[in-house]
Amino acid sequence: MKFLKILALRGPNIWTYRPVLEAWLDIGPLEDSPSNLIPGFYERLTAWLPTLAEHRCGIGEPGGFLQRLREGTWPGHILEHVTLELQSLAGMQGGFGKARSTSVRGVYKVAVRSRNEKVSIAALHAARNLVMAAIEDTPFDVPATINHLRELVDSHCLGPSTACIVDAATQRSIPSIRLTDGNLVQLGYGACQHRVWTAETDRTSAIAEGISRNKDLTKQLLTSCGIPVPEGRVVDSPEDAWEAAEDIGVPVVVKPTDANHGRGVSMELMTRAEVEAAYHLADAEGSEVIVERFVRGNEHRLLVVGGKLAAAVRGESISVVADGVSTVRQLIDLQVNSDPRRGEAEEFPLDVLLVDENPAVKFEIERQGFTADSVLPKDTAIVVQRNGNVAFDVTDNVHPDVAHAVTLAARVVGLDIAGVDLVAEDISQPLDVQRGAIVEVNAGPGLLMHLKPAEGQPRPVGKAIVDSLFADDESGRIPVIGISGSHGKTQVARMLARLIHLSGSYVGLACSDGLFAGERRIEKGNCATWTAAQKLLMNRKVQTAVIENSAETILSEGLGYDRCQVGIVTNIESEKHFGEFYIETPEQVYNVMRTQVDVVLDEGIAVLNAADPLLVQMAELCDGDVMFFAADADSPVIQSHVAQGGRAVVQKDNSLLLVSSACKIPLANLPVNAMTNINIDYLLAAVAAAWALGISPDLISAGIKAFSLEQGDV
């Protein structure tokens, strides 16, 4: 098997609404060897990948693909399923896959859902090698391959916190654009966008984030508002730390003022030696050290989003019980790290406890008179970690007074999203009755503990963040107008952009003539591309986007947006083929052009040429409404469409008419015959799209009169 080409279709395409990887595969002589004719192939493949039994291909239920394997199917189809399964086993869900033969014998197109291009390419090559090993009966290391793919997923895919926000946005049909290889993501398009970076948003104040890093300043602000915090002060030496402890009264906590994730925090310190040793530990983790009153109880993390409590988890101290044989280090591995909920990867709700890499754990053991290599008397229990392990959901138990206190704390600091750490013996009781206190307010809190708690119910924290950014009636969308067709796309795009500009909307235009923002051309050359479309949608000034899409763009890149408000198809020359993409029949050309109509929103409109029978046929594919245009006002298609309540734009003598079942609106005194450099069909398409966008007939009329294309723009 040989890959002839691999295309990353990053937007909606001829296969699906979602990004896919399309591989052109030459299977050569294997065209004569379906799976049922290769001795031992079925057994080897299913032994390596037993989870292929879940694939539903063909019969629509588990086992369908294996049935096809037994009956006989070809390597292109097998490659599709193996690629999807490898992606799934690596932690990147796929779901969609197709394999189709081309007009060239032995050459197939294989398409698989791709959430990350680099991972999918690696999975595709690995799948090819695995299938060939199963065919040739040679060894193949499946576990090593999956581990390598998992490493790629960890390196290149969104982290779980950001992914849950993007997934929540997708559930609300809010589009997203990944802005970097990291976790910076744009939700929404153009002027309606918001940006998120894990659990920070473009509403997260830099000043508030700076305040949250300064634990002493945070305490001062909270105290001024009557929020309970532990008494304490910043210290500058081990001796000063002990003086502060004496003033406050032991037990105390020593911690850095600006560290996070519990690093450098020592709790329930009673002696001068403990306090001074803890000072050095904290000093190594932060810029300043603070000593404060020890608050009895369990550590809790409460997530506040948009002024509301979104989730809460409780922590527990970690202890081990001696067996009289194992060292403390071994006991930690046997009794703590053996928990399947613990792991070093981000998806595990609990961390692995590593003594040598965690000075606080080593300190905790030593302050009890032992070392990590001590063998304790049988049944002796010691604490190995006092803070951490915060992953036990208690959201439903939070007392209303506690919820009020933490939301007020977030507001005082100024954070739109905050992880508020508090210590209390019983979260279901007010803090003041148990001397509980808020100890930290953190910006950019982790979300995994709420998504995958060690115990309890997962919480929809991604949804809470999205809902805080977008009101219920907001989709994060600006009007996007996509234009496809065999001819006239650029002219329609230029005319329509001008009409939108006259309506007062800041319009972005990506077409074959360049990339335009407002009336300024910011890039020359062909910009009817996925990349140019993305640039428009990332521009915070753009209120309406007009995007031209050629057949080549759809076939090689996919559309630059997920859905559109208006989708225009000017015409289809079904006899015009795209042989370099194996698109060689009228039906295939039709399927390319229909992509533009497939992505029209439910509340959107497809603008189609009534004089083109293929486009009349395409109308039934639109999820939204349809508006036809035609130079022939008496077209049967127009008459029938209007009679059924539809709208149309037609030419009548030297005027254009906006026609519906309720009225006919003439765009009077239009110099149609004088506009010799404008094709009337393209003018009709632009006018129809403007009407679909709600631009008034008077403004459309005035805009056409004033509009003229510069020489060479057609």
C-alpha positions, 0 to 999 in steps of 0.5 A, a space after each residue: 500500500 502506498 500513499 499518493 497524497 494526504 490532504 488535511 481538510 480543516 473545515 466542512 468538506 465533501 465528506 462531513 461537516 467536521 475536519 478530516 484527513 483524506 488519504 489517496 491510497 494505491 493498494 496495487 496488486 492487493 486489489 485482487 486480494 480482499 481480506 477473506 483471501 489472505 490466510 490468517 489475516 483476520 486472526 492476526 488483525 483481530 488479535 492485535 486490535 480486539 476492540 475492532 469488534 465494536 465497529 458497526 460498519 455495514 449492519 449498523 451494530 457491533 461486529 459489523 466490520 468484522 463481518 465485512 472482514 470475514 466476507 471479504 473487504 479491501 485494504 482501503 476500507 480496512 485502513 479506515 477502521 484501523 486508523 480510527 481505532 488507533 486514534 481512539 485507543 490513543 485517547 483521540 476520538 474519531 467516529 467518522 470514516 469512509 473509503 471510496 474507490 476512484 476511477 483508477 483501479 486500485 486507487 482509493 480515497 480514505 477519509 477519517 475524522 481528524 481532531 488533530 492533524 499531526 496525530 491523525 497523520 501518525 495514526 494513518 501511517 501506523 495503521 498502514 504499517 499494522 495492516 501490512 504486517 497483518 497481511 504479510 504475517 510479520 511482527 508488529 508492536 501494537 502497545 508501543 504504537 499506541 503509547 507513541 500516539 498517546 504521547 502525540 495526543 498529550 503534546 498536540 491536542 487540547 488539554 482536558 480543561 480547555 477541551 471541556 470548554 470547547 465541547 460545551 461551546 460545540 453543544 451550543 453550536 458556538 464555533 471555535 478556532 484554535 489559535 495556537 498549538 497550545 490551549 488558547 482557543 477562540 469561541 465565536 467569530 469576528 466581533 462576537 468572539 471570546 477567547 479562553 486559555 484553559 480556565 482563563 478568559 478574555 474577561 480575566 483581569 491581569 490586575 486580578 490575576 496579579 492580586 490572586 498570586 499575592 496571598 497576603 494582599 488577597 487576605 487583606 482585601 478579603 478581610 476588609 470585606 468581612 470574609 473569614 481568612 486565617 490570621 498571619 503575616 509575611 515573614 523574611 527569615 526562619 527566625 521571623 517565621 517563628 516569631 510570627 508563629 508565637 504571635 499567632 499561636 501554634 499550630 500554624 501554616 507556612 507557605 509561599 505567598 505566590 506559589 500554587 498547587 500546594 507547592 511549599 505548603 506545610 501545615 499544623 506546625 507546632 515547634 520552632 524546628 518545624 516552622 524554621 524548616 518549613 520556611 526554607 521549603 516555602 522560600 524555595 517555591 515562591 518570592 515571599 513566605 507567609 505564616 498564618 493560623 492553622 485552620 482545622 478541617 479538610 481542604 476544599 476547592 470551590 470553583 466560581 464562574 461568573 459570580 456563581 458557584 459551579 462546583 466544589 471538591 474536598 481533599 483528604 490527608 493521605 496516610 499509610 499503615 505499616 506492615 512491619 516489613 516495607 519502608 515508608 517509600 514502599 508503603 506509599 507505592 503499595 497503598 497510595 500509588 497503586 490506586 488506579 485513579 492516580 497517574 502522572 498524565 493530566 487525565 488522572 484525578 489524583 497525582 502519583 505521590 513521589 517522595 523524592 520529587 515532593 519536598 513537602 512529603 519528605 518534610 511531613 515524614 521527617 517531622 514525625 521522626 521517620 525517613 522515606 526508607 524507615 521500616 515502621 512497627 507493624 500497624 503504625 499509621 503516619 500521615 505522608 501528605 496533609 494538603 492535596 488529594 482535592 478530588 472528592 465532589 461535594 458540590 451538593 453539600 455546600 451551605 448557601 452561606 459558604 457559596 456566598 462567601 466564595 463568590 464574594 471572594 472571587 468578586 473582591 479579587 476581581 476574577 471571573 473564574 476563580 478556584 477558591 481554597 477554603 478549610 472547613 470541617 463541614 462544608 454544609 455548615 457556615 464558616 463562622 460556626 466552625 472557624 473555617 476560613 478562605 485561604 487562597 483565591 486562584 486564577 486559572 484553576 484546574 478543572 479536571 478535579 471537577 470533570 473526573 472527581 475521584 468520587 462523586 458526580 462530574 460537574 459541567 464546568 465547561 458549560 458554566 464557563 461558556 454560559 458566563 461568556 455568552 448569553 442564552 440567546 447568543 451564538 457567538 456568530 457573525 453573519 457569514 456568507 459563503 459563495 461557491 459556483 463554477 463562475 462569477 463567485 468573485 464578482 458576487 462577493 465584491 458586489 455583496 461586500 459593497 452593499 453590506 458596507 453601505 449598510 453600516 456593518 464592518 465587512 471582511 471579504 476573502 476572495 480571489 482578488 485578495 483579503 479585505 477588511 472594511 474597504 482596505 485590501 490587506 492581502 493581494 492575490 488569491 485569498 479564496 482559501 481556508 487560511 484567508 477565511 480563518 483570518 477574517 473570522 479571527 478579526 475582532 472588528 469584522 461584523 460580517 464576513 463574505 467568503 468565496 470558495 472555489 471547488 479546489 478550496 473545498 476539495 483541498 482544504 475544506 471550508 474556512 467556517 463551520 456554518 454560514 448564514 447565507 450560502 450562495 451557489 451561482 451555477 454548476 458546470 457539471 461537465 467541468 471536472 477536477 480530475 486532479 482530485 479524481 472528481 470526474 463525473 457530473 454527480 461528483 461535481 454536484 457533490 462538491 458544490 452542495 457542500 456550500 448548501 449543506 452548511 447553511 444554518 437552520 435559520 439561514 438562507 441558501 441563494 440559488 440560481 433558478 435557471 440551473 436545474 442542478 441548483 433547483 435540485 440542490 434546494 432540498 438539501 438546505 437546512 434553512 430557507 431558500 431564495 432563488 434568483 433568475 433573469 427570467 421573471 416568468 420562470 416556472 421555478 420562481 413562480 412555484 417557489 413564490 406561490 409556496 411562500 418563498 422569496 426570489 429576486 428577478 429581472 423585469 425589463 430594466 428593473 430588479 424585483 424582490 418578490 414574495 407571496 406578499 409583495 413585489 418590490 421594484 428596485 427602480 431606475 436601475 441602469 442594468 443595461 448600462 452595467 455592461 461589465 456586470 453579469 446580470 445573474 451575478 448582480 441578482 445573486 448579490 442582491 438576493 444575498 443582501 435581501 437575505 441579510 435584511 438590508 433594506 430595498 432602498 439601500 440595495 437600490 442606492 448601492 447598486 446605482 453607486 456600485 462599479 467594479 474597477 477594471 480587472 476586478 471581474 
